[in-house]
Amino acid sequence: MRFSTRIDTDIPAPDLFDILSDFSRSERALGARGVTVRRIDPAQEPGSSLGWTIDFDWRGQRRTLRLDVTRFDRPSHVTMGGHSDQFDLSVNISVVALSRIRSRLLFETEIRPRTLRARLLIQTARFGKAQLDRQYARRIADFVAHLRAT
């Protein structure tokens, strides 16, 4: 199942990319939302060896996700890949300059099931895809706004 959203901002593209690629800031923002984030490689510079173990509650159960940066192309693209016990996940973040002072954020997430139970969950979620798309877009916009404010 694929989710995507685009957000037009009045931030220059290099500045928006710097905000999104400040992984320490993202870790703090996720922590403020009740997510436990542990960095796997405590490298100071972002790169392909950077990764996290993320623990969160979803549908009444504690979930664990391993997420790694697989591609980091400054100043426009970050790709992350991850997996949990039931799902494989890929996240693509792209920043496109619209003008000197405006930019567009393209945020895409693809979830692939690893088990039969996960496949059934994805199939069931497809019935409410329109609502899930709206929730996804709202949460990504809120997250970016929170990162921008801090």
Helices and strands as residue ranges (DSSP letters): E 2-9, H 13-20, H 23-32, E 36-39, E 51-58, E 61-73, E 77-83, E 87-97, E 103-113, H 116-125, G 126-128, H 129-149
